[in-house]
């Protein structure tokens, strides 16, 4: 995977093992800001993520929670690859 990912890219977190091209084709978060590279070559992404990390995005689980995710834990969504 090539980092840094652009602002606005849709992504999923590696711990969201259920999130794939069929269950979450648009990802579960959107990148708002990126920082890095750090000394180890990683980046950090400020994302707008789903309220409930363990569920698919939708009307009852909007992207309304801000978080910081490491580039080591971020996968681009199907449309971003």
C-alpha positions as CSV (number, residue, x, y, z in Angstrom):
1,X,0.0,0.0,0.0
2,X,1.3,3.4,-0.8
3,X,1.2,6.1,1.9
4,X,0.4,8.8,2.4
5,X,-3.2,8.4,1.4
6,X,-5.0,11.6,0.3
7,X,-7.4,13.6,2.4
8,X,-10.9,12.4,1.6
9,X,-9.9,8.8,1.0
10,X,-12.3,6.2,2.4
11,X,-10.6,3.5,4.5
12,X,-11.2,0.7,7.0
13,X,-9.3,-0.3,10.1
14,X,-7.5,-3.7,10.0
15,X,-9.3,-4.7,13.3
16,X,-12.6,-4.4,11.4
17,X,-12.1,-7.9,10.0
18,X,-15.8,-8.0,8.8
19,X,-15.2,-4.9,6.6
20,X,-14.5,-6.0,3.0
21,X,-15.5,-5.1,-0.5
22,X,-19.0,-6.7,-0.1
23,X,-19.9,-5.5,3.5
24,X,-18.3,-2.0,3.4
25,X,-17.4,-1.1,-0.1
26,X,-17.2,2.6,0.8
27,X,-15.1,2.0,3.9
28,X,-15.8,2.8,7.5
29,X,-14.0,6.1,7.8
30,X,-12.8,9.1,5.8
31,X,-9.4,10.7,6.1
32,X,-9.5,14.3,7.3
33,X,-5.8,14.9,7.8
34,X,-2.5,13.0,7.5
35,X,0.8,13.4,9.4
36,X,4.2,11.9,8.8
37,X,6.3,10.2,7.7
38,X,7.6,9.4,11.2
39,X,11.0,8.0,11.8
40,X,9.7,4.4,11.2
41,X,8.2,5.4,7.9
42,X,4.6,5.3,9.2
43,X,1.9,8.0,8.9
44,X,-1.0,8.9,11.2
45,X,-4.4,9.7,9.9
46,X,-7.1,11.8,11.5
47,X,-10.3,10.1,10.4
48,X,-14.0,10.6,10.7
49,X,-15.2,7.1,11.7
50,X,-18.4,5.3,12.4
51,X,-19.9,5.9,15.8
52,X,-19.9,2.1,16.5
53,X,-16.5,0.7,15.4
54,X,-18.0,-2.9,15.3
55,X,-20.9,-2.2,12.9
56,X,-21.4,-1.2,9.3
57,X,-21.9,2.5,8.5
58,X,-25.5,3.6,7.8
59,X,-28.2,5.9,9.0
60,X,-28.1,4.4,12.5
61,X,-24.3,4.4,12.6
62,X,-23.0,7.6,10.9
63,X,-19.5,8.8,10.4
64,X,-19.4,11.2,13.3
65,X,-16.6,10.1,15.6
66,X,-13.1,11.5,15.2
67,X,-10.1,9.3,15.8
68,X,-6.4,8.9,14.9
69,X,-5.4,5.7,13.1
70,X,-1.9,4.5,12.2
71,X,-1.1,3.8,8.6
72,X,-0.1,0.4,9.8
73,X,-3.8,-0.2,10.7
74,X,-5.4,1.4,7.6
75,X,-6.7,-0.2,4.5
76,X,-8.1,1.7,1.5
77,X,-11.7,0.9,0.8
78,X,-12.6,-0.9,-2.5
79,X,-13.1,2.3,-4.4
80,X,-9.7,3.7,-3.2
81,X,-7.4,0.9,-4.3
